[in-house]
Amino acid sequence: MYKHYYYNTNTDNKGNHEVHTGDCSYLPEIKNRNYIGYKDNCKDAIKEAKEATGKTNFDGCYYCCNPCHKG
């Protein structure tokens, strides 16, 4: 199911940028997020974020991107 994906520009306590859907209750404030795109799933969103930023430290939100959550 296609959704809008964003990542938190701040890192979590493990050093990861958390990826969220646009409808997530834990979506960061506008000033603390970057738009990834309109994607079919969190795996594609994280792949896009990695390619666009050159960073590898992305993790899916436990609540909205659980299949991509590393724990």
Phi and psi in radians as a Rosetta constraint file:
Dihedral C 1 N 2 CA 2 C 2 CIRCULARHARMONIC -1.214 0.35
Dihedral N 2 CA 2 C 2 N 3 CIRCULARHARMONIC 2.381 0.35
Dihedral C 2 N 3 CA 3 C 3 CIRCULARHARMONIC -2.529 0.35
Dihedral N 3 CA 3 C 3 N 4 CIRCULARHARMONIC 2.877 0.35
Dihedral C 3 N 4 CA 4 C 4 CIRCULARHARMONIC -1.497 0.35
Dihedral N 4 CA 4 C 4 N 5 CIRCULARHARMONIC 2.311 0.35
Dihedral C 4 N 5 CA 5 C 5 CIRCULARHARMONIC -2.055 0.35
Dihedral N 5 CA 5 C 5 N 6 CIRCULARHARMONIC 2.551 0.35
Dihedral C 5 N 6 CA 6 C 6 CIRCULARHARMONIC -2.390 0.35
Dihedral N 6 CA 6 C 6 N 7 CIRCULARHARMONIC 2.766 0.35
Dihedral C 6 N 7 CA 7 C 7 CIRCULARHARMONIC -2.197 0.35
Dihedral N 7 CA 7 C 7 N 8 CIRCULARHARMONIC 2.598 0.35
Dihedral C 7 N 8 CA 8 C 8 CIRCULARHARMONIC -1.291 0.35
Dihedral N 8 CA 8 C 8 N 9 CIRCULARHARMONIC 2.235 0.35
Dihedral C 8 N 9 CA 9 C 9 CIRCULARHARMONIC -1.261 0.35
Dihedral N 9 CA 9 C 9 N 10 CIRCULARHARMONIC -0.376 0.35
Dihedral C 9 N 10 CA 10 C 10 CIRCULARHARMONIC -1.526 0.35
Dihedral N 10 CA 10 C 10 N 11 CIRCULARHARMONIC 2.660 0.35
Dihedral C 10 N 11 CA 11 C 11 CIRCULARHARMONIC -1.691 0.35
Dihedral N 11 CA 11 C 11 N 12 CIRCULARHARMONIC 2.725 0.35
Dihedral C 11 N 12 CA 12 C 12 CIRCULARHARMONIC -1.435 0.35
Dihedral N 12 CA 12 C 12 N 13 CIRCULARHARMONIC -3.011 0.35
Dihedral C 12 N 13 CA 13 C 13 CIRCULARHARMONIC -1.212 0.35
Dihedral N 13 CA 13 C 13 N 14 CIRCULARHARMONIC -0.140 0.35
Dihedral C 13 N 14 CA 14 C 14 CIRCULARHARMONIC -1.825 0.35
Dihedral N 14 CA 14 C 14 N 15 CIRCULARHARMONIC 0.060 0.35
Dihedral C 14 N 15 CA 15 C 15 CIRCULARHARMONIC 1.472 0.35
Dihedral N 15 CA 15 C 15 N 16 CIRCULARHARMONIC 0.286 0.35
Dihedral C 15 N 16 CA 16 C 16 CIRCULARHARMONIC -1.801 0.35
Dihedral N 16 CA 16 C 16 N 17 CIRCULARHARMONIC 2.597 0.35
Dihedral C 16 N 17 CA 17 C 17 CIRCULARHARMONIC -1.557 0.35
Dihedral N 17 CA 17 C 17 N 18 CIRCULARHARMONIC 2.044 0.35
Dihedral C 17 N 18 CA 18 C 18 CIRCULARHARMONIC -1.406 0.35
Dihedral N 18 CA 18 C 18 N 19 CIRCULARHARMONIC 2.333 0.35
Dihedral C 18 N 19 CA 19 C 19 CIRCULARHARMONIC -1.717 0.35
Dihedral N 19 CA 19 C 19 N 20 CIRCULARHARMONIC 2.355 0.35
Dihedral C 19 N 20 CA 20 C 20 CIRCULARHARMONIC -2.318 0.35
Dihedral N 20 CA 20 C 20 N 21 CIRCULARHARMONIC 2.731 0.35
Dihedral C 20 N 21 CA 21 C 21 CIRCULARHARMONIC -1.479 0.35
Dihedral N 21 CA 21 C 21 N 22 CIRCULARHARMONIC 2.786 0.35
Dihedral C 21 N 22 CA 22 C 22 CIRCULARHARMONIC -1.122 0.35
Dihedral N 22 CA 22 C 22 N 23 CIRCULARHARMONIC -0.338 0.35
Dihedral C 22 N 23 CA 23 C 23 CIRCULARHARMONIC -1.800 0.35
Dihedral N 23 CA 23 C 23 N 24 CIRCULARHARMONIC 0.206 0.35
Dihedral C 23 N 24 CA 24 C 24 CIRCULARHARMONIC -1.277 0.35
Dihedral N 24 CA 24 C 24 N 25 CIRCULARHARMONIC 2.429 0.35
Dihedral C 24 N 25 CA 25 C 25 CIRCULARHARMONIC -1.159 0.35
Dihedral N 25 CA 25 C 25 N 26 CIRCULARHARMONIC -0.352 0.35
Dihedral C 25 N 26 CA 26 C 26 CIRCULARHARMONIC -1.843 0.35
Dihedral N 26 CA 26 C 26 N 27 CIRCULARHARMONIC 0.273 0.35
Dihedral C 26 N 27 CA 27 C 27 CIRCULARHARMONIC -1.029 0.35
Dihedral N 27 CA 27 C 27 N 28 CIRCULARHARMONIC 2.252 0.35
Dihedral C 27 N 28 CA 28 C 28 CIRCULARHARMONIC -1.122 0.35
Dihedral N 28 CA 28 C 28 N 29 CIRCULARHARMONIC 2.828 0.35
Dihedral C 28 N 29 CA 29 C 29 CIRCULARHARMONIC -1.030 0.35
Dihedral N 29 CA 29 C 29 N 30 CIRCULARHARMONIC 2.729 0.35
Dihedral C 29 N 30 CA 30 C 30 CIRCULARHARMONIC -0.911 0.35
Dihedral N 30 CA 30 C 30 N 31 CIRCULARHARMONIC -0.718 0.35
Dihedral C 30 N 31 CA 31 C 31 CIRCULARHARMONIC -1.215 0.35
Dihedral N 31 CA 31 C 31 N 32 CIRCULARHARMONIC -0.252 0.35
Dihedral C 31 N 32 CA 32 C 32 CIRCULARHARMONIC -1.987 0.35
Dihedral N 32 CA 32 C 32 N 33 CIRCULARHARMONIC 0.393 0.35
Dihedral C 32 N 33 CA 33 C 33 CIRCULARHARMONIC -2.464 0.35
Dihedral N 33 CA 33 C 33 N 34 CIRCULARHARMONIC 2.683 0.35
Dihedral C 33 N 34 CA 34 C 34 CIRCULARHARMONIC -2.151 0.35
Dihedral N 34 CA 34 C 34 N 35 CIRCULARHARMONIC 2.464 0.35
Dihedral C 34 N 35 CA 35 C 35 CIRCULARHARMONIC -1.359 0.35
Dihedral N 35 CA 35 C 35 N 36 CIRCULARHARMONIC 2.286 0.35
Dihedral C 35 N 36 CA 36 C 36 CIRCULARHARMONIC -1.622 0.35
Dihedral N 36 CA 36 C 36 N 37 CIRCULARHARMONIC -0.878 0.35
Dihedral C 36 N 37 CA 37 C 37 CIRCULARHARMONIC 2.649 0.35
Dihedral N 37 CA 37 C 37 N 38 CIRCULARHARMONIC -3.099 0.35
Dihedral C 37 N 38 CA 38 C 38 CIRCULARHARMONIC -1.691 0.35
Dihedral N 38 CA 38 C 38 N 39 CIRCULARHARMONIC 1.823 0.35
Dihedral C 38 N 39 CA 39 C 39 CIRCULARHARMONIC -2.167 0.35
Dihedral N 39 CA 39 C 39 N 40 CIRCULARHARMONIC 2.811 0.35
Dihedral C 39 N 40 CA 40 C 40 CIRCULARHARMONIC -1.345 0.35
Dihedral N 40 CA 40 C 40 N 41 CIRCULARHARMONIC -0.482 0.35
Dihedral C 40 N 41 CA 41 C 41 CIRCULARHARMONIC -2.805 0.35
Dihedral N 41 CA 41 C 41 N 42 CIRCULARHARMONIC 2.956 0.35
Dihedral C 41 N 42 CA 42 C 42 CIRCULARHARMONIC -1.190 0.35
Dihedral N 42 CA 42 C 42 N 43 CIRCULARHARMONIC -0.540 0.35
Dihedral C 42 N 43 CA 43 C 43 CIRCULARHARMONIC -1.086 0.35
Dihedral N 43 CA 43 C 43 N 44 CIRCULARHARMONIC -0.801 0.35
Dihedral C 43 N 44 CA 44 C 44 CIRCULARHARMONIC -1.142 0.35
Dihedral N 44 CA 44 C 44 N 45 CIRCULARHARMONIC -0.635 0.35
Dihedral C 44 N 45 CA 45 C 45 CIRCULARHARMONIC -1.138 0.35
Dihedral N 45 CA 45 C 45 N 46 CIRCULARHARMONIC -0.767 0.35
Dihedral C 45 N 46 CA 46 C 46 CIRCULARHARMONIC -1.168 0.35
Dihedral N 46 CA 46 C 46 N 47 CIRCULARHARMONIC -0.693 0.35
Dihedral C 46 N 47 CA 47 C 47 CIRCULARHARMONIC -1.036 0.35
Dihedral N 47 CA 47 C 47 N 48 CIRCULARHARMONIC -0.789 0.35
Dihedral C 47 N 48 CA 48 C 48 CIRCULARHARMONIC -1.084 0.35
Dihedral N 48 CA 48 C 48 N 49 CIRCULARHARMONIC -0.761 0.35
Dihedral C 48 N 49 CA 49 C 49 CIRCULARHARMONIC -1.092 0.35
Dihedral N 49 CA 49 C 49 N 50 CIRCULARHARMONIC -0.728 0.35
Dihedral C 49 N 50 CA 50 C 50 CIRCULARHARMONIC -1.102 0.35
Dihedral N 50 CA 50 C 50 N 51 CIRCULARHARMONIC -0.778 0.35
Dihedral C 50 N 51 CA 51 C 51 CIRCULARHARMONIC -1.157 0.35
Dihedral N 51 CA 51 C 51 N 52 CIRCULARHARMONIC -0.692 0.35
Dihedral C 51 N 52 CA 52 C 52 CIRCULARHARMONIC -1.274 0.35
Dihedral N 52 CA 52 C 52 N 53 CIRCULARHARMONIC -0.551 0.35
Dihedral C 52 N 53 CA 53 C 53 CIRCULARHARMONIC -1.834 0.35
Dihedral N 53 CA 53 C 53 N 54 CIRCULARHARMONIC -0.370 0.35
Dihedral C 53 N 54 CA 54 C 54 CIRCULARHARMONIC 1.363 0.35
Dihedral N 54 CA 54 C 54 N 55 CIRCULARHARMONIC 0.107 0.35
Dihedral C 54 N 55 CA 55 C 55 CIRCULARHARMONIC -1.679 0.35
Dihedral N 55 CA 55 C 55 N 56 CIRCULARHARMONIC 2.739 0.35
Dihedral C 55 N 56 CA 56 C 56 CIRCULARHARMONIC -2.057 0.35
Dihedral N 56 CA 56 C 56 N 57 CIRCULARHARMONIC -0.084 0.35
Dihedral C 56 N 57 CA 57 C 57 CIRCULARHARMONIC -1.648 0.35
Dihedral N 57 CA 57 C 57 N 58 CIRCULARHARMONIC 1.269 0.35
Dihedral C 57 N 58 CA 58 C 58 CIRCULARHARMONIC -2.101 0.35
Dihedral N 58 CA 58 C 58 N 59 CIRCULARHARMONIC 2.551 0.35
Dihedral C 58 N 59 CA 59 C 59 CIRCULARHARMONIC -2.489 0.35
Dihedral N 59 CA 59 C 59 N 60 CIRCULARHARMONIC 2.460 0.35
Dihedral C 59 N 60 CA 60 C 60 CIRCULARHARMONIC -1.319 0.35
Dihedral N 60 CA 60 C 60 N 61 CIRCULARHARMONIC 2.504 0.35
Dihedral C 60 N 61 CA 61 C 61 CIRCULARHARMONIC -1.069 0.35
Dihedral N 61 CA 61 C 61 N 62 CIRCULARHARMONIC 2.404 0.35
Dihedral C 61 N 62 CA 62 C 62 CIRCULARHARMONIC -1.018 0.35
Dihedral N 62 CA 62 C 62 N 63 CIRCULARHARMONIC -0.621 0.35
Dihedral C 62 N 63 CA 63 C 63 CIRCULARHARMONIC -1.505 0.35
Dihedral N 63 CA 63 C 63 N 64 CIRCULARHARMONIC -0.756 0.35
Dihedral C 63 N 64 CA 64 C 64 CIRCULARHARMONIC -1.875 0.35
Dihedral N 64 CA 64 C 64 N 65 CIRCULARHARMONIC -0.314 0.35
Dihedral C 64 N 65 CA 65 C 65 CIRCULARHARMONIC -2.267 0.35
Dihedral N 65 CA 65 C 65 N 66 CIRCULARHARMONIC 0.759 0.35
Dihedral C 65 N 66 CA 66 C 66 CIRCULARHARMONIC -0.971 0.35
Dihedral N 66 CA 66 C 66 N 67 CIRCULARHARMONIC -0.651 0.35
Dihedral C 66 N 67 CA 67 C 67 CIRCULARHARMONIC -1.059 0.35
Dihedral N 67 CA 67 C 67 N 68 CIRCULARHARMONIC -0.356 0.35
Dihedral C 67 N 68 CA 68 C 68 CIRCULARHARMONIC -1.857 0.35
Dihedral N 68 CA 68 C 68 N 69 CIRCULARHARMONIC 0.102 0.35
Dihedral C 68 N 69 CA 69 C 69 CIRCULARHARMONIC -1.395 0.35
Dihedral N 69 CA 69 C 69 N 70 CIRCULARHARMONIC 2.198 0.35
Dihedral C 69 N 70 CA 70 C 70 CIRCULARHARMONIC -1.457 0.35
Dihedral N 70 CA 70 C 70 N 71 CIRCULARHARMONIC -0.395 0.35
